[in-house]
Amino acid sequence: MGGLPHNSPTCNGSTVTGIGHDKLGKIWYRALTTYMTSGTTYAQARTATLNAATDLYGANSTERAAVAATWSAVSVN
């Protein structure tokens, strides 16, 4: 898998505060149905989920910040 051992961490060592399954589900569903296609890359998925979080909760929301932090934690910036 990309030259990395299977047990390599994907996280950059940061911690992320959760927002709960319900909010996460709403963000993911909106991203999938509004912004993503079958050819969406990881970088585009990041943008899609950030846009969805903004749509649902606002640009300065805790939820959007959590989505951004999550993508950063797995080095998708």
PyMOL Python script that loads the backbone (N, CA, C, O; Angstrom):
from pymol import cmd

cmd.read_pdbstr("""\
ATOM      1  N   MET A   1       0.832  -1.171   0.000  1.00  0.00           N
ATOM      2  CA  MET A   1       0.000   0.000   0.000  1.00  0.00           C
ATOM      3  C   MET A   1       0.877   1.235   0.000  1.00  0.00           C
ATOM      4  O   MET A   1       1.182   1.770   1.066  1.00  0.00           O
ATOM      5  N   GLY A   2       1.281   1.691  -1.146  1.00  0.00           N
ATOM      6  CA  GLY A   2       2.043   2.913  -1.255  1.00  0.00           C
ATOM      7  C   GLY A   2       3.420   2.840  -0.628  1.00  0.00           C
ATOM      8  O   GLY A   2       4.006   3.880  -0.331  1.00  0.00           O
ATOM      9  N   GLY A   3       3.959   1.646  -0.416  1.00  0.00           N
ATOM     10  CA  GLY A   3       5.273   1.511   0.173  1.00  0.00           C
ATOM     11  C   GLY A   3       5.298   1.655   1.691  1.00  0.00           C
ATOM     12  O   GLY A   3       6.370   1.646   2.296  1.00  0.00           O
ATOM     13  N   LEU A   4       4.136   1.787   2.307  1.00  0.00           N
ATOM     14  CA  LEU A   4       4.069   1.926   3.755  1.00  0.00           C
ATOM     15  C   LEU A   4       3.633   0.614   4.385  1.00  0.00           C
ATOM     16  O   LEU A   4       2.799  -0.099   3.827  1.00  0.00           O
ATOM     17  N   PRO A   5       4.193   0.293   5.542  1.00  0.00           N
ATOM     18  CA  PRO A   5       3.700  -0.892   6.245  1.00  0.00           C
ATOM     19  C   PRO A   5       2.221  -0.730   6.575  1.00  0.00           C
ATOM     20  O   PRO A   5       1.749   0.386   6.792  1.00  0.00           O
ATOM     21  N   HIS A   6       1.504  -1.823   6.613  1.00  0.00           N
ATOM     22  CA  HIS A   6       0.067  -1.755   6.870  1.00  0.00           C
ATOM     23  C   HIS A   6      -0.276  -1.208   8.243  1.00  0.00           C
ATOM     24  O   HIS A   6      -1.383  -0.713   8.451  1.00  0.00           O
ATOM     25  N   ASN A   7       0.651  -1.288   9.176  1.00  0.00           N
ATOM     26  CA  ASN A   7       0.361  -0.781  10.509  1.00  0.00           C
ATOM     27  C   ASN A   7       0.867   0.645  10.706  1.00  0.00           C
ATOM     28  O   ASN A   7       0.909   1.129  11.837  1.00  0.00           O
ATOM     29  N   SER A   8       1.253   1.325   9.626  1.00  0.00           N
ATOM     30  CA  SER A   8       1.690   2.715   9.742  1.00  0.00           C
ATOM     31  C   SER A   8       0.512   3.601  10.108  1.00  0.00           C
ATOM     32  O   SER A   8      -0.583   3.446   9.566  1.00  0.00           O
ATOM     33  N   PRO A   9       0.736   4.522  11.019  1.00  0.00           N
ATOM     34  CA  PRO A   9      -0.355   5.444  11.353  1.00  0.00           C
ATOM     35  C   PRO A   9      -0.623   6.389  10.191  1.00  0.00           C
ATOM     36  O   PRO A   9       0.298   6.794   9.482  1.00  0.00           O
ATOM     37  N   THR A  10      -1.875   6.731  10.004  1.00  0.00           N
ATOM     38  CA  THR A  10      -2.218   7.704   8.977  1.00  0.00           C
ATOM     39  C   THR A  10      -2.380   9.081   9.580  1.00  0.00           C
ATOM     40  O   THR A  10      -2.555  10.062   8.857  1.00  0.00           O
ATOM     41  N   CYS A  11      -2.325   9.165  10.890  1.00  0.00           N
ATOM     42  CA  CYS A  11      -2.547  10.423  11.595  1.00  0.00           C
ATOM     43  C   CYS A  11      -1.224  11.140  11.822  1.00  0.00           C
ATOM     44  O   CYS A  11      -0.186  10.504  12.006  1.00  0.00           O
ATOM     45  N   ASN A  12      -1.270  12.452  11.807  1.00  0.00           N
ATOM     46  CA  ASN A  12      -0.054  13.229  12.038  1.00  0.00           C
ATOM     47  C   ASN A  12       0.222  13.443  13.521  1.00  0.00           C
ATOM     48  O   ASN A  12       1.029  14.298  13.884  1.00  0.00           O
ATOM     49  N   GLY A  13      -0.434  12.681  14.371  1.00  0.00           N
ATOM     50  CA  GLY A  13      -0.223  12.781  15.805  1.00  0.00           C
ATOM     51  C   GLY A  13      -1.151  13.756  16.500  1.00  0.00           C
ATOM     52  O   GLY A  13      -1.108  13.891  17.723  1.00  0.00           O
ATOM     53  N   SER A  14      -1.985  14.433  15.740  1.00  0.00           N
ATOM     54  CA  SER A  14      -2.911  15.386  16.345  1.00  0.00           C
ATOM     55  C   SER A  14      -4.151  14.663  16.857  1.00  0.00           C
ATOM     56  O   SER A  14      -4.434  13.531  16.464  1.00  0.00           O
ATOM     57  N   THR A  15      -4.875  15.326  17.728  1.00  0.00           N
ATOM     58  CA  THR A  15      -6.139  14.786  18.208  1.00  0.00           C
ATOM     59  C   THR A  15      -7.278  15.604  17.619  1.00  0.00           C
ATOM     60  O   THR A  15      -7.123  16.789  17.323  1.00  0.00           O
ATOM     61  N   VAL A  16      -8.410  14.960  17.457  1.00  0.00           N
ATOM     62  CA  VAL A  16      -9.570  15.608  16.853  1.00  0.00           C
ATOM     63  C   VAL A  16     -10.764  15.401  17.777  1.00  0.00           C
ATOM     64  O   VAL A  16     -11.023  14.287  18.233  1.00  0.00           O
ATOM     65  N   THR A  17     -11.478  16.471  18.044  1.00  0.00           N
ATOM     66  CA  THR A  17     -12.684  16.389  18.856  1.00  0.00           C
ATOM     67  C   THR A  17     -13.850  15.982  17.972  1.00  0.00           C
ATOM     68  O   THR A  17     -14.084  16.591  16.927  1.00  0.00           O
ATOM     69  N   GLY A  18     -14.573  14.969  18.380  1.00  0.00           N
ATOM     70  CA  GLY A  18     -15.693  14.469  17.593  1.00  0.00           C
ATOM     71  C   GLY A  18     -16.891  15.402  17.611  1.00  0.00           C
ATOM     72  O   GLY A  18     -17.042  16.234  18.507  1.00  0.00           O
ATOM     73  N   ILE A  19     -17.746  15.246  16.596  1.00  0.00           N
ATOM     74  CA  ILE A  19     -18.976  16.040  16.514  1.00  0.00           C
ATOM     75  C   ILE A  19     -20.216  15.155  16.591  1.00  0.00           C
ATOM     76  O   ILE A  19     -21.337  15.661  16.563  1.00  0.00           O
ATOM     77  N   GLY A  20     -20.030  13.858  16.686  1.00  0.00           N
ATOM     78  CA  GLY A  20     -21.152  12.929  16.795  1.00  0.00           C
ATOM     79  C   GLY A  20     -21.565  12.341  15.461  1.00  0.00           C
ATOM     80  O   GLY A  20     -21.376  12.946  14.405  1.00  0.00           O
ATOM     81  N   HIS A  21     -22.133  11.146  15.533  1.00  0.00           N
ATOM     82  CA  HIS A  21     -22.526  10.418  14.324  1.00  0.00           C
ATOM     83  C   HIS A  21     -23.609  11.127  13.527  1.00  0.00           C
ATOM     84  O   HIS A  21     -23.574  11.119  12.296  1.00  0.00           O
ATOM     85  N   ASP A  22     -24.565  11.736  14.203  1.00  0.00           N
ATOM     86  CA  ASP A  22     -25.661  12.395  13.485  1.00  0.00           C
ATOM     87  C   ASP A  22     -25.160  13.551  12.632  1.00  0.00           C
ATOM     88  O   ASP A  22     -25.498  13.648  11.452  1.00  0.00           O
ATOM     89  N   LYS A  23     -24.364  14.419  13.219  1.00  0.00           N
ATOM     90  CA  LYS A  23     -23.830  15.558  12.466  1.00  0.00           C
ATOM     91  C   LYS A  23     -22.890  15.084  11.368  1.00  0.00           C
ATOM     92  O   LYS A  23     -22.937  15.580  10.242  1.00  0.00           O
ATOM     93  N   LEU A  24     -22.040  14.128  11.701  1.00  0.00           N
ATOM     94  CA  LEU A  24     -21.132  13.577  10.701  1.00  0.00           C
ATOM     95  C   LEU A  24     -21.908  12.992   9.533  1.00  0.00           C
ATOM     96  O   LEU A  24     -21.558  13.218   8.375  1.00  0.00           O
ATOM     97  N   GLY A  25     -22.955  12.246   9.833  1.00  0.00           N
ATOM     98  CA  GLY A  25     -23.778  11.645   8.781  1.00  0.00           C
ATOM     99  C   GLY A  25     -24.417  12.681   7.885  1.00  0.00           C
ATOM    100  O   GLY A  25     -24.468  12.510   6.667  1.00  0.00           O
ATOM    101  N   LYS A  26     -24.905  13.755   8.479  1.00  0.00           N
ATOM    102  CA  LYS A  26     -25.524  14.824   7.687  1.00  0.00           C
ATOM    103  C   LYS A  26     -24.506  15.499   6.776  1.00  0.00           C
ATOM    104  O   LYS A  26     -24.794  15.783   5.613  1.00  0.00           O
ATOM    105  N   ILE A  27     -23.317  15.753   7.310  1.00  0.00           N
ATOM    106  CA  ILE A  27     -22.263  16.378   6.502  1.00  0.00           C
ATOM    107  C   ILE A  27     -21.859  15.449   5.367  1.00  0.00           C
ATOM    108  O   ILE A  27     -21.769  15.875   4.216  1.00  0.00           O
ATOM    109  N   TRP A  28     -21.617  14.183   5.685  1.00  0.00           N
ATOM    110  CA  TRP A  28     -21.176  13.225   4.665  1.00  0.00           C
ATOM    111  C   TRP A  28     -22.244  13.037   3.591  1.00  0.00           C
ATOM    112  O   TRP A  28     -21.925  12.995   2.402  1.00  0.00           O
ATOM    113  N   TYR A  29     -23.499  12.925   3.997  1.00  0.00           N
ATOM    114  CA  TYR A  29     -24.582  12.739   3.032  1.00  0.00           C
ATOM    115  C   TYR A  29     -24.689  13.949   2.104  1.00  0.00           C
ATOM    116  O   TYR A  29     -24.827  13.795   0.890  1.00  0.00           O
ATOM    117  N   ARG A  30     -24.627  15.142   2.673  1.00  0.00           N
ATOM    118  CA  ARG A  30     -24.704  16.342   1.826  1.00  0.00           C
ATOM    119  C   ARG A  30     -23.514  16.402   0.879  1.00  0.00           C
ATOM    120  O   ARG A  30     -23.678  16.731  -0.296  1.00  0.00           O
ATOM    121  N   ALA A  31     -22.330  16.091   1.366  1.00  0.00           N
ATOM    122  CA  ALA A  31     -21.146  16.094   0.500  1.00  0.00           C
ATOM    123  C   ALA A  31     -21.311  15.094  -0.640  1.00  0.00           C
ATOM    124  O   ALA A  31     -21.013  15.405  -1.793  1.00  0.00           O
ATOM    125  N   LEU A  32     -21.785  13.898  -0.318  1.00  0.00           N
ATOM    126  CA  LEU A  32     -21.966  12.861  -1.340  1.00  0.00           C
ATOM    127  C   LEU A  32     -23.010  13.238  -2.378  1.00  0.00           C
ATOM    128  O   LEU A  32     -22.808  13.021  -3.573  1.00  0.00           O
ATOM    129  N   THR A  33     -24.117  13.800  -1.930  1.00  0.00           N
ATOM    130  CA  THR A  33     -25.232  14.057  -2.844  1.00  0.00           C
ATOM    131  C   THR A  33     -25.157  15.406  -3.543  1.00  0.00           C
ATOM    132  O   THR A  33     -25.847  15.626  -4.538  1.00  0.00           O
ATOM    133  N   THR A  34     -24.332  16.308  -3.036  1.00  0.00           N
ATOM    134  CA  THR A  34     -24.276  17.649  -3.606  1.00  0.00           C
ATOM    135  C   THR A  34     -22.958  17.943  -4.303  1.00  0.00           C
ATOM    136  O   THR A  34     -22.945  18.621  -5.330  1.00  0.00           O
ATOM    137  N   TYR A  35     -21.851  17.449  -3.767  1.00  0.00           N
ATOM    138  CA  TYR A  35     -20.539  17.872  -4.254  1.00  0.00           C
ATOM    139  C   TYR A  35     -19.671  16.776  -4.870  1.00  0.00           C
ATOM    140  O   TYR A  35     -18.793  17.080  -5.677  1.00  0.00           O
ATOM    141  N   MET A  36     -19.889  15.536  -4.518  1.00  0.00           N
ATOM    142  CA  MET A  36     -18.987  14.474  -4.973  1.00  0.00           C
ATOM    143  C   MET A  36     -19.505  13.758  -6.214  1.00  0.00           C
ATOM    144  O   MET A  36     -20.704  13.715  -6.486  1.00  0.00           O
ATOM    145  N   THR A  37     -18.556  13.201  -6.952  1.00  0.00           N
ATOM    146  CA  THR A  37     -18.861  12.351  -8.104  1.00  0.00           C
ATOM    147  C   THR A  37     -18.083  11.048  -7.939  1.00  0.00           C
ATOM    148  O   THR A  37     -17.345  10.872  -6.970  1.00  0.00           O
ATOM    149  N   SER A  38     -18.253  10.152  -8.881  1.00  0.00           N
ATOM    150  CA  SER A  38     -17.530   8.877  -8.806  1.00  0.00           C
ATOM    151  C   SER A  38     -16.022   9.066  -8.966  1.00  0.00           C
ATOM    152  O   SER A  38     -15.253   8.168  -8.621  1.00  0.00           O
ATOM    153  N   GLY A  39     -15.592  10.195  -9.473  1.00  0.00           N
ATOM    154  CA  GLY A  39     -14.168  10.449  -9.669  1.00  0.00           C
ATOM    155  C   GLY A  39     -13.549  11.371  -8.633  1.00  0.00           C
ATOM    156  O   GLY A  39     -12.432  11.852  -8.826  1.00  0.00           O
ATOM    157  N   THR A  40     -14.251  11.625  -7.542  1.00  0.00           N
ATOM    158  CA  THR A  40     -13.761  12.547  -6.520  1.00  0.00           C
ATOM    159  C   THR A  40     -12.484  12.023  -5.871  1.00  0.00           C
ATOM    160  O   THR A  40     -12.414  10.866  -5.458  1.00  0.00           O
ATOM    161  N   THR A  41     -11.481  12.885  -5.789  1.00  0.00           N
ATOM    162  CA  THR A  41     -10.213  12.557  -5.132  1.00  0.00           C
ATOM    163  C   THR A  41     -10.316  12.863  -3.637  1.00  0.00           C
ATOM    164  O   THR A  41     -11.307  13.434  -3.181  1.00  0.00           O
ATOM    165  N   TYR A  42      -9.294  12.482  -2.883  1.00  0.00           N
ATOM    166  CA  TYR A  42      -9.286  12.809  -1.461  1.00  0.00           C
ATOM    167  C   TYR A  42      -9.314  14.317  -1.247  1.00  0.00           C
ATOM    168  O   TYR A  42     -10.052  14.804  -0.390  1.00  0.00           O
ATOM    169  N   ALA A  43      -8.529  15.056  -2.006  1.00  0.00           N
ATOM    170  CA  ALA A  43      -8.519  16.516  -1.869  1.00  0.00           C
ATOM    171  C   ALA A  43      -9.891  17.099  -2.190  1.00  0.00           C
ATOM    172  O   ALA A  43     -10.350  18.022  -1.517  1.00  0.00           O
ATOM    173  N   GLN A  44     -10.537  16.568  -3.205  1.00  0.00           N
ATOM    174  CA  GLN A  44     -11.878  17.040  -3.553  1.00  0.00           C
ATOM    175  C   GLN A  44     -12.902  16.627  -2.495  1.00  0.00           C
ATOM    176  O   GLN A  44     -13.851  17.367  -2.234  1.00  0.00           O
ATOM    177  N   ALA A  45     -12.722  15.462  -1.890  1.00  0.00           N
ATOM    178  CA  ALA A  45     -13.615  15.028  -0.810  1.00  0.00           C
ATOM    179  C   ALA A  45     -13.468  15.953   0.391  1.00  0.00           C
ATOM    180  O   ALA A  45     -14.449  16.263   1.066  1.00  0.00           O
ATOM    181  N   ARG A  46     -12.252  16.388   0.653  1.00  0.00           N
ATOM    182  CA  ARG A  46     -12.027  17.364   1.723  1.00  0.00           C
ATOM    183  C   ARG A  46     -12.829  18.626   1.444  1.00  0.00           C
ATOM    184  O   ARG A  46     -13.565  19.105   2.306  1.00  0.00           O
ATOM    185  N   THR A  47     -12.684  19.160   0.241  1.00  0.00           N
ATOM    186  CA  THR A  47     -13.416  20.370  -0.131  1.00  0.00           C
ATOM    187  C   THR A  47     -14.918  20.146  -0.052  1.00  0.00           C
ATOM    188  O   THR A  47     -15.653  21.005   0.433  1.00  0.00           O
ATOM    189  N   ALA A  48     -15.372  18.998  -0.526  1.00  0.00           N
ATOM    190  CA  ALA A  48     -16.803  18.687  -0.513  1.00  0.00           C
ATOM    191  C   ALA A  48     -17.353  18.646   0.907  1.00  0.00           C
ATOM    192  O   ALA A  48     -18.425  19.188   1.174  1.00  0.00           O
ATOM    193  N   THR A  49     -16.627  18.008   1.818  1.00  0.00           N
ATOM    194  CA  THR A  49     -17.116  17.915   3.190  1.00  0.00           C
ATOM    195  C   THR A  49     -17.029  19.260   3.910  1.00  0.00           C
ATOM    196  O   THR A  49     -17.880  19.574   4.742  1.00  0.00           O
ATOM    197  N   LEU A  50     -16.018  20.045   3.598  1.00  0.00           N
ATOM    198  CA  LEU A  50     -15.946  21.393   4.172  1.00  0.00           C
ATOM    199  C   LEU A  50     -17.099  22.253   3.669  1.00  0.00           C
ATOM    200  O   LEU A  50     -17.711  22.992   4.441  1.00  0.00           O
ATOM    201  N   ASN A  51     -17.394  22.156   2.377  1.00  0.00           N
ATOM    202  CA  ASN A  51     -18.530  22.901   1.821  1.00  0.00           C
ATOM    203  C   ASN A  51     -19.841  22.448   2.448  1.00  0.00           C
ATOM    204  O   ASN A  51     -20.696  23.271   2.774  1.00  0.00           O
ATOM    205  N   ALA A  52     -19.997  21.145   2.615  1.00  0.00           N
ATOM    206  CA  ALA A  52     -21.222  20.614   3.216  1.00  0.00           C
ATOM    207  C   ALA A  52     -21.366  21.083   4.663  1.00  0.00           C
ATOM    208  O   ALA A  52     -22.458  21.460   5.089  1.00  0.00           O
ATOM    209  N   ALA A  53     -20.275  21.060   5.411  1.00  0.00           N
ATOM    210  CA  ALA A  53     -20.319  21.531   6.798  1.00  0.00           C
ATOM    211  C   ALA A  53     -20.674  23.014   6.855  1.00  0.00           C
ATOM    212  O   ALA A  53     -21.422  23.447   7.732  1.00  0.00           O
ATOM    213  N   THR A  54     -20.140  23.782   5.925  1.00  0.00           N
ATOM    214  CA  THR A  54     -20.471  25.207   5.851  1.00  0.00           C
ATOM    215  C   THR A  54     -21.939  25.400   5.531  1.00  0.00           C
ATOM    216  O   THR A  54     -22.613  26.219   6.156  1.00  0.00           O
ATOM    217  N   ASP A  55     -22.439  24.649   4.560  1.00  0.00           N
ATOM    218  CA  ASP A  55     -23.857  24.738   4.191  1.00  0.00           C
ATOM    219  C   ASP A  55     -24.761  24.466   5.387  1.00  0.00           C
ATOM    220  O   ASP A  55     -25.737  25.179   5.619  1.00  0.00           O
ATOM    221  N   LEU A  56     -24.426  23.431   6.134  1.00  0.00           N
ATOM    222  CA  LEU A  56     -25.297  22.975   7.218  1.00  0.00           C
ATOM    223  C   LEU A  56     -25.125  23.743   8.529  1.00  0.00           C
ATOM    224  O   LEU A  56     -26.095  23.969   9.253  1.00  0.00           O
ATOM    225  N   TYR A  57     -23.891  24.141   8.830  1.00  0.00           N
ATOM    226  CA  TYR A  57     -23.614  24.685  10.160  1.00  0.00           C
ATOM    227  C   TYR A  57     -22.953  26.062  10.162  1.00  0.00           C
ATOM    228  O   TYR A  57     -22.843  26.685  11.218  1.00  0.00           O
ATOM    229  N   GLY A  58     -22.517  26.545   9.014  1.00  0.00           N
ATOM    230  CA  GLY A  58     -21.893  27.863   8.937  1.00  0.00           C
ATOM    231  C   GLY A  58     -20.382  27.800   8.831  1.00  0.00           C
ATOM    232  O   GLY A  58     -19.745  26.845   9.276  1.00  0.00           O
ATOM    233  N   ALA A  59     -19.825  28.843   8.231  1.00  0.00           N
ATOM    234  CA  ALA A  59     -18.388  28.895   7.960  1.00  0.00           C
ATOM    235  C   ALA A  59     -17.538  28.934   9.226  1.00  0.00           C
ATOM    236  O   ALA A  59     -16.403  28.458   9.219  1.00  0.00           O
ATOM    237  N   ASN A  60     -18.060  29.483  10.293  1.00  0.00           N
ATOM    238  CA  ASN A  60     -17.293  29.604  11.532  1.00  0.00           C
ATOM    239  C   ASN A  60     -17.742  28.619  12.606  1.00  0.00           C
ATOM    240  O   ASN A  60     -17.488  28.823  13.793  1.00  0.00           O
ATOM    241  N   SER A  61     -18.403  27.562  12.183  1.00  0.00           N
ATOM    242  CA  SER A  61     -18.966  26.608  13.140  1.00  0.00           C
ATOM    243  C   SER A  61     -17.924  25.642  13.689  1.00  0.00           C
ATOM    244  O   SER A  61     -16.880  25.404  13.082  1.00  0.00           O
ATOM    245  N   THR A  62     -18.236  25.103  14.838  1.00  0.00           N
ATOM    246  CA  THR A  62     -17.425  24.051  15.450  1.00  0.00           C
ATOM    247  C   THR A  62     -17.378  22.828  14.538  1.00  0.00           C
ATOM    248  O   THR A  62     -16.344  22.169  14.428  1.00  0.00           O
ATOM    249  N   GLU A  63     -18.494  22.529  13.890  1.00  0.00           N
ATOM    250  CA  GLU A  63     -18.579  21.359  13.012  1.00  0.00           C
ATOM    251  C   GLU A  63     -17.631  21.491  11.822  1.00  0.00           C
ATOM    252  O   GLU A  63     -16.932  20.538  11.476  1.00  0.00           O
ATOM    253  N   ARG A  64     -17.604  22.669  11.193  1.00  0.00           N
ATOM    254  CA  ARG A  64     -16.708  22.873  10.056  1.00  0.00           C
ATOM    255  C   ARG A  64     -15.251  22.788  10.507  1.00  0.00           C
ATOM    256  O   ARG A  64     -14.416  22.195   9.825  1.00  0.00           O
ATOM    257  N   ALA A  65     -14.958  23.379  11.652  1.00  0.00           N
ATOM    258  CA  ALA A  65     -13.596  23.314  12.187  1.00  0.00           C
ATOM    259  C   ALA A  65     -13.183  21.871  12.468  1.00  0.00           C
ATOM    260  O   ALA A  65     -12.031  21.503  12.241  1.00  0.00           O
ATOM    261  N   ALA A  66     -14.107  21.057  12.957  1.00  0.00           N
ATOM    262  CA  ALA A  66     -13.807  19.648  13.227  1.00  0.00           C
ATOM    263  C   ALA A  66     -13.530  18.888  11.936  1.00  0.00           C
ATOM    264  O   ALA A  66     -12.634  18.045  11.891  1.00  0.00           O
ATOM    265  N   VAL A  67     -14.294  19.183  10.888  1.00  0.00           N
ATOM    266  CA  VAL A  67     -14.061  18.540   9.590  1.00  0.00           C
ATOM    267  C   VAL A  67     -12.676  18.917   9.072  1.00  0.00           C
ATOM    268  O   VAL A  67     -11.931  18.053   8.611  1.00  0.00           O
ATOM    269  N   ALA A  68     -12.330  20.189   9.143  1.00  0.00           N
ATOM    270  CA  ALA A  68     -11.011  20.640   8.683  1.00  0.00           C
ATOM    271  C   ALA A  68      -9.894  19.968   9.480  1.00  0.00           C
ATOM    272  O   ALA A  68      -8.898  19.529   8.906  1.00  0.00           O
ATOM    273  N   ALA A  69     -10.058  19.889  10.794  1.00  0.00           N
ATOM    274  CA  ALA A  69      -9.046  19.264  11.646  1.00  0.00           C
ATOM    275  C   ALA A  69      -8.893  17.779  11.340  1.00  0.00           C
ATOM    276  O   ALA A  69      -7.788  17.237  11.388  1.00  0.00           O
ATOM    277  N   THR A  70      -9.998  17.133  11.029  1.00  0.00           N
ATOM    278  CA  THR A  70      -9.961  15.705  10.711  1.00  0.00           C
ATOM    279  C   THR A  70      -9.171  15.447   9.440  1.00  0.00           C
ATOM    280  O   THR A  70      -8.327  14.551   9.405  1.00  0.00           O
ATOM    281  N   TRP A  71      -9.433  16.218   8.399  1.00  0.00           N
ATOM    282  CA  TRP A  71      -8.674  16.056   7.156  1.00  0.00           C
ATOM    283  C   TRP A  71      -7.197  16.369   7.378  1.00  0.00           C
ATOM    284  O   TRP A  71      -6.329  15.682   6.840  1.00  0.00           O
ATOM    285  N   SER A  72      -6.911  17.388   8.158  1.00  0.00           N
ATOM    286  CA  SER A  72      -5.523  17.731   8.454  1.00  0.00           C
ATOM    287  C   SER A  72      -4.823  16.601   9.206  1.00  0.00           C
ATOM    288  O   SER A  72      -3.644  16.333   8.975  1.00  0.00           O
ATOM    289  N   ALA A  73      -5.547  15.946  10.100  1.00  0.00           N
ATOM    290  CA  ALA A  73      -4.971  14.850  10.889  1.00  0.00           C
ATOM    291  C   ALA A  73      -4.518  13.684  10.027  1.00  0.00           C
ATOM    292  O   ALA A  73      -3.623  12.934  10.417  1.00  0.00           O
ATOM    293  N   VAL A  74      -5.129  13.525   8.857  1.00  0.00           N
ATOM    294  CA  VAL A  74      -4.726  12.447   7.948  1.00  0.00           C
ATOM    295  C   VAL A  74      -3.965  13.001   6.744  1.00  0.00           C
ATOM    296  O   VAL A  74      -3.859  12.355   5.701  1.00  0.00           O
ATOM    297  N   SER A  75      -3.441  14.210   6.918  1.00  0.00           N
ATOM    298  CA  SER A  75      -2.567  14.868   5.934  1.00  0.00           C
ATOM    299  C   SER A  75      -3.215  15.097   4.579  1.00  0.00           C
ATOM    300  O   SER A  75      -2.551  14.999   3.547  1.00  0.00           O
ATOM    301  N   VAL A  76      -4.502  15.401   4.576  1.00  0.00           N
ATOM    302  CA  VAL A  76      -5.184  15.824   3.346  1.00  0.00           C
ATOM    303  C   VAL A  76      -5.497  17.296   3.544  1.00  0.00           C
ATOM    304  O   VAL A  76      -6.433  17.660   4.256  1.00  0.00           O
ATOM    305  N   ASN A  77      -4.693  18.139   2.897  1.00  0.00           N
ATOM    306  CA  ASN A  77      -4.833  19.581   3.077  1.00  0.00           C
ATOM    307  C   ASN A  77      -5.113  20.280   1.772  1.00  0.00           C
ATOM    308  O   ASN A  77      -5.259  21.502   1.745  1.00  0.00           O
TER     309      ASN A  77
END
""", "prot")
cmd.dss("prot")
cmd.show_as("cartoon", "prot")
cmd.util.cbc("prot")
cmd.orient("prot")
